[in-house]
Amino acid sequence: MNHHTRRLHYFFYGQNFADGVRTALAILVPAVLGAQWGQLAAGITISTGALCVSVADTPGPALHKRNGMLAAWGLTTATALLTGLVAPYKWALGLEVAALSFGFTMLLVWGARAAAVGTAALLCMVLTLATPPALAEVLRHAGLLALGGLWYQLLAALLHQVRPYWPAQQALGDCLHAIARFLDLKAEFYETGTSLDDDFRQSVELALPVLGRVAAGVPIGADAGLADTLTLDTRLFSATPDYLLRVQGDSMIDDGILDGDL
């Protein structure tokens, strides 16, 4: 098995690909079933609810993922209901759009997952405005969206029960690959014909400051302050970083981020 084939094999058998397939199926299945049963519009609405909740399904500990999806589910349902009720009144709709856009954008203060929850609610508002339901259909529309979000969460919870340790296995595999790559880089020093000066210069040209600590999973800023400087091989990074932070706490342990990690 050559290098490229091995990388493809690792990708298709990894958690990231499986999560993508799960998300795609969770969104598509309601629409397909609705088309089969002559209820395409209802199926698409349910799929839209699943799509909105999927925005908050970002990597992290299982508890944080569940809470994020529940928050997205509640906010998208309430946003769809409110948007449908005020859509016929232009002035009220303008106030709603301005207020919700500002409020949901400010969720970014609490981190990436909270920002994803706000994005899900804004997406639901935009999609509801694209084809606003009649007043008599607002409650049904919001209910179908809620059903789609609930379906997505149930599927995610079921698959997590089937493979509860998959995220940890993925993180461990990534660590083993990183270690193997590091050893491969260092092995170049022992190859005949290798310029030791060039290899050494390449491997130590990136000196990164360790600027204190950052709490894992808590929406607070980093405890900044120059604590150390590490010299690392530049080829260990796909994009050159500017600094490092040391993790404090174990709330991200399910995602392979441990106390003391950089």
Secondary structure, DSSP 8 states (H G I E B T S, - for coil): --HHHHHHHHHHTSHHHHHHHHHHHHHHHHHHHHHHTT-HHHHHHHHHHHHHHHTT--SS-HHHHHHHHHHHHHHHHHHHHHHHHHTT-HHHHHHHHHHHHHHHHGGGGG-HHHHHHHHHHHHHHHHHHHS---GGGHHHHHHHHHHHHHHHHHHHHHHHHHSTTHHHHHHHHHHHHHHHHHHHHHHGGGSTT--HHHHHHHHHSEEEEEEEEEESSSSS--B-S--EEEEE-GGG-SS--S-EEEEESSTTGGGT--TT--
